[in-house]
Amino acid sequence: MLSQLYIENVAVIEKCEIDFQAGLNVLTGETGAGKSILIDSIGAVLGERTSREIIRTGASRALVSAVFCGIGGPSVKKLGDLGYSPDEDGNLLIQREISAGGKAVCRINGRPATVSVLKELGAHLVNIHGQHESYQLLSPDLHMGYIDRMGGLEPLAEQYGAAYRDMCAVRKELRDCDMDEEQKQKRIDLLRYQIGELEDAQLQPGEQEQLTEQRNLYRNSEKVARALSGARELLDGGEGDGEGVLASVGALAEHLDEARRYLPSLEPVYQRVQSMAYDLEDCGAEISDAASQLEYEPAELARIEERLDCLYRLGLKYGGTVERMVEYLERSKKELKQIELSDERRDELGARYEAAKREAVALAKELSEKRKQVSAEFIAKTKRELKFLNMPGVDFQVEQERCPLNASGCDKIQFLISTNPGEPPKPIAKIASGGELSRIMLAIKTVLAGKDEIDTLIFDEVDTGISGSAAQKVGWKLREVSQNRQVICVTHLAQIAALADRHLLIQKHLEKGRTFTGVAALDFEGRARELARIMGGAEVTGLMLQNAREMLKTAADGFEKAEKT
């Protein structure tokens, strides 16, 4: 259960620490005091979407932390699946920090986490019934989920969903094979032509670059020949110009050879010069080899130009480079093979589709039958809860109609009610008022409570649109649910607040022109004053206080009597 909540710099709350306990925890306060901010903060720390707009004006960040203790087995398992664990005392600390820049920092027991991890874990820790959740009842698309939860049908629904997705995937492949014969033949002809053109070209990776280099050499052969000739003359010496570099270095080596006989320290210099002479000889040989490569037939240059032109034209059609053209060729061969074998493949896909369809249909029928069985139990239990909640004349039904296979099965489910005896049940959206919606949702939550293994239920203004004895009954129902689970409830009704095991008052005040919100746990007298305020307004009289004290004393007795009946 949620044992402690700490909020810092969220909206009008500067700093606030709230201790919760087992049973029924009630939050009251004037409109705008910040009750819903507390619920939103719990949602934020459990991974719900939020924004930097919640940060208190002037603050650089907002922080929410929640401590859970005594968490149940499913929560511990989910925690382990996510790579975390409770501390040595079995407690769990979840933190979420939101900066003004929009960045969120999340931690679980001090270890970094992501918002998605918080959301996944939060679904196993807390169930929040917000102010507007009752209006989910107006959407038939969501009704099937209640039936599946009631019957524990989620695993079967997931199994069906996987089979349905597989069937759809095979069906798409099958449709892709069913192209028009004329279109099919046109595509075959085009692919065959393109494949033939590319294969005839005998493409070789790297060929285009090599030919381009060769062409540039031949086109500039005269310049290269002049340069090589000049280099050779410098090495060997030109006619009538005396000796070249090679001869000079040779003479230098001879002089040093003679000198080193008498001066041994010249040995290293001699060796270096001798090495130079050998290197220069090698350079001369390489220059001669390079000069020989300049010899070519004009027809060879024409052949290269023609080949490069061919590669250029093919590149415009199939991909620019030889490598991309080779890739295009392989893809085309593969596609042609698939089309040519489409009849065989179509038969294979057809068999796979029929098998996938049979599996999906069988699971859909099984799911539909079980939903029908669960609906009967769901109707009976919901009617019983509605009767308790001062709606004895309401006829509640679950309409289940067959429909084509879809992602949810072969059923269309919606809830129907009749609030007046003798009137046929109609969709909830056309009949129910706001107060009726709240009670219907509470009834459904009560029915489903035994199916969930979530320790904490939060109700944000579930009392909307109700008063009098109906409010009393809602309070008793919340108290009943809190016998096995922690319940946190935001309310404006004294009948509900009087039944609390722990009553928390939310108040705001002005200080130096700024609004601040605080939360305080109330003792008996504090609760009496708050109940008197709720019932009578801003001015609390002695008689109001007396009535409030009496309400507190008798609330528990009324609940016990209601339980027995």
Phi and psi in degrees as a GROMACS rama.xvg file:
@    title "Ramachandran Plot"
@    xaxis  label "Phi"
@    yaxis  label "Psi"
@TYPE xy
-78.9856  115.877  LEU-2
-101.786  -27.9359  SER-3
-151.742  142.07  GLN-4
-131.216  129.002  LEU-5
-121.084  128.686  TYR-6
-126.64  135.43  ILE-7
-139.135  123.38  GLU-8
59.8005  43.4792  ASN-9
-110.59  112.665  VAL-10
54.1098  -121.049  ALA-11
-87.0722  0.223136  VAL-12
-94.6441  115.183  ILE-13
-80.1473  -57.6528  GLU-14
-145.201  135.24  LYS-15
-154.905  129.964  CYS-16
-123.53  124.585  GLU-17
-123.295  130.082  ILE-18
-103.119  126.238  ASP-19
-106.47  164.807  PHE-20
-138.799  176.56  GLN-21
-66.8958  161.367  ALA-22
89.7248  -149.18  GLY-23
-97.5774  113.75  LEU-24
-104.718  124.242  ASN-25
-113.977  136.164  VAL-26
-113.855  123.572  LEU-27
-129.105  167.937  THR-28
159.238  165.919  GLY-29
-65.8925  157.01  GLU-30
-58.3966  130.277  THR-31
87.9901  1.06566  GLY-32
-71.5097  -25.2  ALA-33
122.348  18.5843  GLY-34
-62.4945  -46.8326  LYS-35
-68.9908  -25.2626  SER-36
-61.7872  -38.5711  ILE-37
-62.0837  -44.0871  LEU-38
-65.1634  -42.1413  ILE-39
-62.9162  -34.9358  ASP-40
-66.975  -39.6214  SER-41
-63.0231  -43.1561  ILE-42
-60.331  -39.1597  GLY-43
-63.9703  -44.4453  ALA-44
-70.8964  -15.788  VAL-45
-100.75  17.1566  LEU-46
93.0477  7.32494  GLY-47
-71.2326  156.606  GLU-48
-65.6771  138.667  ARG-49
-148.997  -177.452  THR-50
-146.612  169.684  SER-51
-67.7793  -11.2119  ARG-52
-64.3036  -19.3765  GLU-53
-76.3152  -14.3972  ILE-54
-66.9652  132.188  ILE-55
-58.3382  138.241  ARG-56
-54.7319  128.597  THR-57
93.1618  -13.0635  GLY-58
-92.8998  153.982  ALA-59
-94.1716  -14.1603  SER-60
-158.379  160.535  ARG-61
-120.952  144.747  ALA-62
-134.779  133.022  LEU-63
-130.84  131.422  VAL-64
-133.17  146.087  SER-65
-135.358  136.596  ALA-66
-110.515  126.083  VAL-67
-112.486  136.963  PHE-68
-127.375  155.182  CYS-69
59.6681  36.1259  GLY-70
-68.2543  146.357  ILE-71
-78.0229  175.113  GLY-72
-56.6308  -48.84  GLY-73
-58.9452  -37.1057  PRO-74
-67.0427  -40.7354  SER-75
-64.6841  -41.0313  VAL-76
-63.0057  -47.3063  LYS-77
-60.5474  -40.1236  LYS-78
-59.6897  -44.234  LEU-79
-64.7219  -40.351  GLY-80
-61.0759  -30.5685  ASP-81
-86.6497  -3.66268  LEU-82
92.187  20.5259  GLY-83
-127.167  174.057  TYR-84
-155.364  155.718  SER-85
-66.7623  166.211  PRO-86
-77.4382  -176.873  ASP-87
-62.6133  -22.6192  GLU-88
-93.4934  4.66183  ASP-89
79.8933  16.5998  GLY-90
-97.6416  159.765  ASN-91
-133.281  122.967  LEU-92
-109.911  120.016  LEU-93
-115.596  131.561  ILE-94
-129.893  144.415  GLN-95
-140.698  126.2  ARG-96
-117.623  130.591  GLU-97
-117.913  121.522  ILE-98
-91.5621  163.839  SER-99
-62.7511  -24.0287  ALA-100
-78.7835  -3.32695  GLY-101
94.0058  -4.05256  GLY-102
-78.8986  137.569  LYS-103
-110.648  133.401  ALA-104
-115.546  121.153  VAL-105
-118.363  144.478  CYS-106
-141.796  145.832  ARG-107
-124.082  114.32  ILE-108
49.8376  42.7744  ASN-109
84.1539  -9.9447  GLY-110
-94.8548  141.939  ARG-111
-59.7282  145.899  PRO-112
-146.397  172.823  ALA-113
-109.084  163.139  THR-114
-61.6137  -38.9041  VAL-115
-63.8057  -35.6909  SER-116
-65.8786  -43.3389  VAL-117
-59.1517  -43.3523  LEU-118
-64.3645  -42.8961  LYS-119
-64.8481  -41.6825  GLU-120
-71.5907  -41.0592  LEU-121
-58.7265  -31.8587  GLY-122
-63.5835  -20.0736  ALA-123
-98.0535  -6.51644  HIS-124
-105.725  -41.204  LEU-125
-139.081  141.374  VAL-126
-117.375  114.634  ASN-127
-102.53  120.963  ILE-128
-102.743  99.664  HIS-129
-81.7456  177.172  GLY-130
-58.7829  -32.9102  GLN-131
-104.603  2.61528  HIS-132
-67.2465  -28.2176  GLU-133
-56.1163  -31.7492  SER-134
-72.0882  -8.60815  TYR-135
-63.0229  -26.4544  GLN-136
-64.1203  -19.4878  LEU-137
-76.4944  -12.2955  LEU-138
-103.965  108.351  SER-139
-59.4215  -24.3095  PRO-140
-60.1282  -23.6823  ASP-141
-95.7163  -11.5412  LEU-142
-66.4239  -35.1622  HIS-143
-61.0462  -34.8716  MET-144
-61.2226  -36.9811  GLY-145
-64.4154  -42.2307  TYR-146
-64.7329  -42.8824  ILE-147
-64.0522  -38.8548  ASP-148
-66.4516  -41.7109  ARG-149
-58.667  -43.5203  MET-150
-92.3206  3.37409  GLY-151
60.5942  37.992  GLY-152
-92.6458  3.25363  LEU-153
-56.4673  -44.402  GLU-154
-59.8186  -41.9177  PRO-155
-66.1289  -39.3466  LEU-156
-63.025  -39.9491  ALA-157
-66.0527  -40.3695  GLU-158
-61.6384  -45.1275  GLN-159
-61.4349  -43.9774  TYR-160
-57.2685  -41.7101  GLY-161
-64.1909  -43.0378  ALA-162
-64.5181  -39.9061  ALA-163
-64.7438  -43.222  TYR-164
-64.3287  -38.6426  ARG-165
-63.9975  -43.4173  ASP-166
-59.997  -43.7515  MET-167
-65.159  -38.371  CYS-168
-64.5231  -44.6616  ALA-169
-66.0857  -38.3352  VAL-170
-62.3409  -38.9554  ARG-171
-63.9014  -44.4462  LYS-172
-60.3415  -40.2242  GLU-173
-64.5031  -42.2338  LEU-174
-65.1384  -36.1215  ARG-175
-62.5812  -29.6217  ASP-176
-77.6574  -22.2779  CYS-177
-86.9059  48.0112  ASP-178
-78.1683  156.546  MET-179
-57.6945  138.649  ASP-180
-59.418  -42.645  GLU-181
-62.1199  -44.6545  GLU-182
-62.2231  -40.5619  GLN-183
-60.6182  -45.5519  LYS-184
-66.2753  -39.711  GLN-185
-60.2348  -41.4306  LYS-186
-67.2521  -39.1918  ARG-187
-62.0022  -46.418  ILE-188
-60.5666  -44.4947  ASP-189
-62.989  -46.3397  LEU-190
-62.8102  -41.8333  LEU-191
-62.3958  -42.2257  ARG-192
-61.9925  -47.3206  TYR-193
-64.0914  -41.9955  GLN-194
-62.8247  -44.7586  ILE-195
-61.0988  -43.5519  GLY-196
-61.8724  -42.743  GLU-197
-72.8209  -38.7655  LEU-198
-67.7959  -38.9817  GLU-199
-62.1387  -29.9099  ASP-200
-71.1239  -16.186  ALA-201
48.4526  59.2697  GLN-202
-64.5315  136.343  LEU-203
-126.872  118.14  GLN-204
-54.3409  133.972  PRO-205
87.6297  -10.6105  GLY-206
-63.0823  -44.0622  GLU-207
-59.804  -43.2276  GLN-208
-66.0182  -41.8847  GLU-209
-63.7669  -45.0983  GLN-210
-65.6212  -39.117  LEU-211
-61.4034  -41.9812  THR-212
-63.7532  -43.1753  GLU-213
-64.4685  -42.4485  GLN-214
-61.8944  -43.5394  ARG-215
-61.8819  -34.7331  ASN-216
-66.6906  -47.3424  LEU-217
-65.4741  -39.6971  TYR-218
-63.5305  -27.6609  ARG-219
-113.927  25.4126  ASN-220
-62.7271  -36.6918  SER-221
-63.7643  -44.2861  GLU-222
-61.2613  -43.3688  LYS-223
-64.907  -40.1072  VAL-224
-62.7304  -44.3537  ALA-225
-60.8923  -41.7222  ARG-226
-65.6909  -42.2149  ALA-227
-67.1547  -37.2769  LEU-228
-64.2436  -42.0616  SER-229
-62.3223  -40.3799  GLY-230
-64.5538  -39.6952  ALA-231
-65.9109  -39.3584  ARG-232
-63.0088  -39.8401  GLU-233
-64.403  -34.2827  LEU-234
-74.4597  -48.5282  LEU-235
-95.45  -20.5702  ASP-236
92.2618  135.679  GLY-237
-84.8711  169.453  GLY-238
-64.9784  122.106  GLU-239
78.8916  0.738137  GLY-240
-103.542  6.28638  ASP-241
88.6781  -170.226  GLY-242
-77.4267  153.176  GLU-243
-91.8894  -172.326  GLY-244
-60.5852  -40.1465  VAL-245
-61.6061  -44.9827  LEU-246
-67.0893  -39.105  ALA-247
-63.6127  -43.3614  SER-248
-65.1049  -35.3873  VAL-249
-63.9995  -42.3996  GLY-250
-64.9335  -40.269  ALA-251
-59.9953  -40.6854  LEU-252
-63.9494  -38.5663  ALA-253
-64.3908  -43.4128  GLU-254
-61.7119  -43.5593  HIS-255
-68.6851  -30.5813  LEU-256
-64.598  -40.065  ASP-257
-70.0221  -40.6279  GLU-258
-68.6977  -34.6632  ALA-259
-68.0412  -17.2898  ARG-260
-63.0107  -30.7067  ARG-261
-107.477  -16.4606  TYR-262
-130.711  85.3016  LEU-263
-57.5828  -23.5926  PRO-264
-65.065  -13.9682  SER-265
-82.5052  -3.87407  LEU-266
-54.9074  -48.032  GLU-267
-59.9649  -39.133  PRO-268
-65.5863  -43.4093  VAL-269
-58.4532  -45.975  TYR-270
-61.1576  -40.6415  GLN-271
-64.4116  -44.512  ARG-272
-64.926  -42.6893  VAL-273
-58.584  -41.068  GLN-274
-62.7513  -40.0793  SER-275
-59.5075  -42.2237  MET-276
-60.9997  -43.9523  ALA-277
-63.1754  -43.4817  TYR-278
-61.5228  -40.5277  ASP-279
-65.2683  -36.6345  LEU-280
-62.7216  -43.4384  GLU-281
-62.9138  -40.3288  ASP-282
-60.7207  -41.2667  CYS-283
-60.5632  -42.7  GLY-284
-63.5012  -40.7336  ALA-285
-68.1829  -35.4141  GLU-286
-64.0246  -40.0396  ILE-287
-63.782  -42.2829  SER-288
-62.3878  -42.1103  ASP-289
-62.7071  -38.9137  ALA-290
-64.4812  -33.8202  ALA-291
-67.3078  -27.4888  SER-292
-70.9993  -14.4323  GLN-293
-77.6972  -8.69814  LEU-294
-82.6816  120.178  GLU-295
-151.791  158.273  TYR-296
-89.2612  141.56  GLU-297
-54.9366  -31.0688  PRO-298
-65.3584  -31.2701  ALA-299
-65.7469  -42.7487  GLU-300
-63.4474  -38.9508  LEU-301
-64.2892  -39.4744  ALA-302
-62.6392  -42.7652  ARG-303
-64.0709  -43.2164  ILE-304
-61.2574  -41.6471  GLU-305
-64.5708  -42.4366  GLU-306
-66.0917  -42.7492  ARG-307
-64.2795  -38.0581  LEU-308
-63.4373  -40.3701  ASP-309
-61.7495  -46.9188  CYS-310
-63.6472  -36.0548  LEU-311
-64.8561  -46.3194  TYR-312
-63.1384  -42.2439  ARG-313
-64.9037  -37.5231  LEU-314
-62.7504  -36.8974  GLY-315
-61.6292  -32.229  LEU-316
-88.3202  -33.9753  LYS-317
-125.131  7.48671  TYR-318
140.093  0.318485  GLY-319
90.7437  -62.4887  GLY-320
-104.075  160.157  THR-321
-60.2236  -39.5125  VAL-322
-60.6469  -44.0108  GLU-323
-68.1517  -34.9514  ARG-324
-65.8008  -38.0982  MET-325
-63.3715  -41.9711  VAL-326
-61.8293  -43.3001  GLU-327
-61.137  -39.703  TYR-328
-61.2344  -45.0103  LEU-329
-65.7036  -40.718  GLU-330
-63.2347  -40.8368  ARG-331
-65.0628  -41.8557  SER-332
-60.246  -42.7381  LYS-333
-64.4009  -44.8711  LYS-334
-63.6985  -42.1498  GLU-335
-61.4707  -41.6149  LEU-336
-62.913  -42.8562  LYS-337
-63.3374  -41.1536  GLN-338
-67.8288  -44.8334  ILE-339
-64.0916  -28.5416  GLU-340
-99.4957  12.6981  LEU-341
-61.093  -36.5047  SER-342
-61.3684  -46.1496  ASP-343
-64.8392  -43.4693  GLU-344
-66.9555  -36.6626  ARG-345
-62.6529  -41.2054  ARG-346
-61.5647  -41.0094  ASP-347
-64.2574  -46.3198  GLU-348
-65.9004  -36.6258  LEU-349
-60.2881  -42.7327  GLY-350
-65.5161  -41.9238  ALA-351
-63.8134  -39.9713  ARG-352
-65.0501  -43.6524  TYR-353
-62.4452  -39.7746  GLU-354
-65.9919  -43.7756  ALA-355
-65.3772  -38.1419  ALA-356
-66.1853  -42.2322  LYS-357
-60.5355  -42.1815  ARG-358
-65.1977  -44.6917  GLU-359
-64.2729  -43.1919  ALA-360
-63.8126  -43.3211  VAL-361
-61.9536  -43.6505  ALA-362
-68.5836  -37.5697  LEU-363
-63.4763  -43.3054  ALA-364
-64.4679  -42.0776  LYS-365
-62.1924  -43.3141  GLU-366
-64.2063  -41.8014  LEU-367
-63.277  -44.3931  SER-368
-63.3839  -42.1862  GLU-369
-68.2481  -35.9853  LYS-370
-62.5418  -37.217  ARG-371
-63.4703  -43.0564  LYS-372
-65.6938  -43.3931  GLN-373
-65.8532  -37.485  VAL-374
-58.2413  -39.1172  SER-375
-62.1242  -45.0283  ALA-376
-66.7139  -40.4853  GLU-377
-62.1503  -43.2428  PHE-378
-61.2219  -47.8765  ILE-379
-61.654  -45.3996  ALA-380
-69.6663  -38.8175  LYS-381
-66.3813  -41.5845  THR-382
-59.934  -41.5043  LYS-383
-62.5802  -42.414  ARG-384
-67.9062  -38.8007  GLU-385
-65.5673  -37.689  LEU-386
-60.9049  -43.4424  LYS-387
-62.8206  -33.8776  PHE-388
-88.393  28.4118  LEU-389
66.7097  32.7399  ASN-390
-128.584  56.4607  MET-391
-68.8206  -27.6085  PRO-392
-87.2804  1.46339  GLY-393
-78.9241  128.103  VAL-394
-98.3371  113.523  ASP-395
-107  127.931  PHE-396
-134.237  157.472  GLN-397
-115.198  112.629  VAL-398
-88.8728  123.164  GLU-399
-123.816  114.808  GLN-400
-119.168  146.205  GLU-401
-73.5255  144.067  ARG-402
-147.879  166.584  CYS-403
-58.2413  155.042  PRO-404
-54.5071  134.941  LEU-405
-143.387  -172.311  ASN-406
-63.1139  -21.0916  ALA-407
-99.8882  -10.0629  SER-408
132.376  -144.575  GLY-409
-121.936  25.2906  CYS-410
-120.228  148.895  ASP-411
-119.575  115.932  LYS-412
-118.631  135.689  ILE-413
-149.493  153.052  GLN-414
-88.3804  136.674  PHE-415
-120.069  145.351  LEU-416
-139.41  155.527  ILE-417
-131.353  118.502  SER-418
-87.7947  -8.38294  THR-419
-126.204  125.906  ASN-420
-55.2614  139.247  PRO-421
93.6999  -17.7856  GLY-422
-91.3068  137.07  GLU-423
-68.5213  145.826  PRO-424
-62.5097  140.443  PRO-425
-131.652  165.032  LYS-426
-53.0634  140.254  PRO-427
-53.2302  -38.9128  ILE-428
-58.4042  -26.5506  ALA-429
-93.5049  -11.3129  LYS-430
-117.977  -51.5541  ILE-431
-71.7403  141.124  ALA-432
-87.9007  176.489  SER-433
-60.8813  -44.7508  GLY-434
-65.4828  -38.1549  GLY-435
-66.5533  -39.4051  GLU-436
-60.0449  -42.4066  LEU-437
-61.2207  -43.8863  SER-438
-70.8788  -38.2022  ARG-439
-62.7327  -44.2686  ILE-440
-63.611  -40.249  MET-441
-63.7083  -39.6101  LEU-442
-61.6171  -44.6913  ALA-443
-65.526  -42.1063  ILE-444
-60.0432  -39.608  LYS-445
-65.4445  -42.3964  THR-446
-62.847  -39.9237  VAL-447
-82.9549  -14.0701  LEU-448
-57.4262  -38.9056  ALA-449
-70.8497  -16.5518  GLY-450
-89.2273  -24.1257  LYS-451
-86.9544  146.866  ASP-452
-108.506  34.3126  GLU-453
-94.4013  129.687  ILE-454
-80.4782  -23.4549  ASP-455
-124.481  124.953  THR-456
-114.079  132.984  LEU-457
-119.65  127.47  ILE-458
-117.725  116.659  PHE-459
-100.435  100.85  ASP-460
56.5477  51.7729  GLU-461
-68.6108  -13.1648  VAL-462
-86.345  8.93793  ASP-463
-56.8068  126.819  THR-464
81.8552  11.0233  GLY-465
-126.431  162.109  ILE-466
-162.239  -178.916  SER-467
59.4505  -137.16  GLY-468
-66.2959  -30.8095  SER-469
-62.4184  -41.3367  ALA-470
-62.8902  -39.8496  ALA-471
-60.0256  -44.8091  GLN-472
-65.2364  -40.2386  LYS-473
-60.403  -42.4819  VAL-474
-61.3598  -44.4926  GLY-475
-61.2851  -38.8823  TRP-476
-67.0775  -40.9143  LYS-477
-62.4929  -40.7079  LEU-478
-64.161  -38.494  ARG-479
-63.7342  -46.3193  GLU-480
-61.7449  -34.4656  VAL-481
-72.7446  -7.24951  SER-482
-68.088  -28.8403  GLN-483
-114.551  -11.4625  ASN-484
-141.884  155.044  ARG-485
-74.9214  131.229  GLN-486
-121.547  129.638  VAL-487
-117.964  125.399  ILE-488
-133.332  128.469  CYS-489
-93.7607  124.846  VAL-490
-142.834  158.644  THR-491
-115.563  6.454  HIS-492
-109.412  132.456  LEU-493
-66.5896  -34.6338  ALA-494
-58.4043  -36.3837  GLN-495
-80.5387  -44.9948  ILE-496
-60.1229  -32.414  ALA-497
-66.3149  -20.2249  ALA-498
-91.8933  1.83942  LEU-499
-68.6892  145.306  ALA-500
-81.4248  -29.0395  ASP-501
-142.607  126.212  ARG-502
-113.456  120.871  HIS-503
-113.849  129.51  LEU-504
-103.779  129.032  LEU-505
-105.862  122.983  ILE-506
-132.27  146.978  GLN-507
-120.103  151.247  LYS-508
-147.199  160.288  HIS-509
-98.3349  136.863  LEU-510
-144.837  114.805  GLU-511
54.8986  41.3279  LYS-512
78.9328  4.22088  GLY-513
-114.656  148.094  ARG-514
-92.735  132.588  THR-515
-127.583  144.109  PHE-516
-120.82  135.663  THR-517
-130.514  160.843  GLY-518
-127.125  131.764  VAL-519
-133.753  138.342  ALA-520
-79.1049  134.378  ALA-521
-99.4151  140.387  LEU-522
-86.8978  -171.71  ASP-523
-57.737  -48.7687  PHE-524
-67.3636  -38.7958  GLU-525
-62.1196  -40.3535  GLY-526
-64.5473  -40.4941  ARG-527
-61.2059  -44.3284  ALA-528
-62.7879  -41.0744  ARG-529
-67.8657  -40.5775  GLU-530
-64.081  -39.5762  LEU-531
-63.1224  -39.4298  ALA-532
-64.6415  -43.0757  ARG-533
-62.4932  -40.5648  ILE-534
-78.7239  -36.1489  MET-535
-113.646  -10.1871  GLY-536
102.851  -159.013  GLY-537
-68.7517  -35.6857  ALA-538
-93.7323  110.38  GLU-539
-97.356  123.761  VAL-540
-99.3157  168.239  THR-541
-61.6972  -37.5574  GLY-542
-65.3849  -39.1701  LEU-543
-61.7927  -43.2347  MET-544
-62.0453  -41.8292  LEU-545
-62.2259  -44.0303  GLN-546
-63.1306  -39.1522  ASN-547
-65.3724  -42.5854  ALA-548
-61.6569  -41.0314  ARG-549
-64.6727  -39.6646  GLU-550
-61.3113  -41.3714  MET-551
-64.7574  -39.1784  LEU-552
-70.9004  -33.2252  LYS-553
-96.2214  -11.3748  THR-554
-60.283  -46.9219  ALA-555
-64.7114  -38.7591  ALA-556
-63.2254  -39.8367  ASP-557
-63.3926  -38.7598  GLY-558
-65.4868  -42.9561  PHE-559
-62.7609  -38.945  GLU-560
-66.1193  -40.6948  LYS-561
-63.2996  -36.5008  ALA-562
-63.7392  -39.5827  GLU-563
-70.9367  -29.1439  LYS-564
